[in-house]
Amino acid sequence: MRRASYRQAIEWVALNDSAADGDAFEPEPVSYLVSAALVADIFDVPSERVGRDVVRRREQLKKARLL
């Protein structure tokens, strides 16, 4: 079985974890999500980076009207 990439993990969090919350587009609260913490641990990156990347992806999805 092939492990998902960091990009795929960010996509999943962006689409599935608290995307409708009021602070869904703020990196700091997003970085505290359990799923974001797991992505940070699995890919050995800071949770702050995961929060920024999830928010960036959500903004792209919103612009494309997919979120």
C-alpha positions as CSV (number, residue, x, y, z in Angstrom):
1,M,0.0,0.0,0.0
2,R,1.3,3.4,-1.0
3,R,1.3,6.2,1.7
4,A,-0.5,9.4,0.8
5,S,1.5,12.5,0.1
6,Y,1.6,15.6,2.2
7,R,-0.4,17.4,-0.5
8,Q,-3.1,14.7,-0.4
9,A,-3.2,15.0,3.4
10,I,-3.6,18.8,3.2
11,E,-6.4,18.3,0.7
12,W,-8.2,15.9,2.9
13,V,-8.0,18.2,6.0
14,A,-9.1,21.2,3.9
15,L,-12.2,19.4,2.7
16,N,-13.2,17.4,5.7
17,D,-12.1,18.8,9.0
18,S,-14.0,21.8,10.3
19,A,-14.2,23.5,6.9
20,A,-17.5,25.2,7.8
21,D,-16.3,26.6,11.1
22,G,-16.0,30.3,11.6
23,D,-12.2,30.1,12.0
24,A,-11.7,27.7,9.1
25,F,-9.6,30.3,7.2
26,E,-7.3,31.2,10.1
27,P,-4.1,29.3,10.2
28,E,-3.6,29.2,14.0
29,P,-6.9,27.6,15.0
30,V,-6.6,25.2,12.0
31,S,-3.1,24.1,13.2
32,Y,-4.7,22.9,16.5
33,L,-7.1,20.4,14.7
34,V,-6.3,16.8,15.6
35,S,-6.1,16.0,11.9
36,A,-3.6,18.8,11.3
37,A,-1.5,17.6,14.3
38,L,-1.5,14.1,12.8
39,V,-0.3,15.4,9.4
40,A,2.4,17.4,11.1
41,D,3.6,14.3,13.0
42,I,3.4,11.9,10.1
43,F,5.3,14.3,7.7
44,D,7.6,15.8,10.3
45,V,6.6,19.4,9.7
46,P,5.5,22.1,12.2
47,S,1.8,22.3,12.9
48,E,1.9,26.0,12.0
49,R,2.9,25.1,8.5
50,V,0.1,22.6,8.2
51,G,-2.4,25.3,9.4
52,R,-1.1,27.7,6.7
53,D,-1.2,25.1,4.0
54,V,-4.7,24.0,4.8
55,V,-5.9,27.6,4.8
56,R,-4.2,28.3,1.5
57,R,-5.8,25.2,0.0
58,R,-9.2,26.2,1.4
59,E,-8.9,29.6,-0.2
60,Q,-8.0,28.0,-3.5
61,L,-11.0,25.7,-3.2
62,K,-13.3,28.6,-2.3
63,K,-12.1,30.6,-5.3
64,A,-12.8,27.6,-7.5
65,R,-16.2,27.3,-5.8
66,L,-15.4,23.7,-4.7
67,L,-15.7,24.6,-1.0
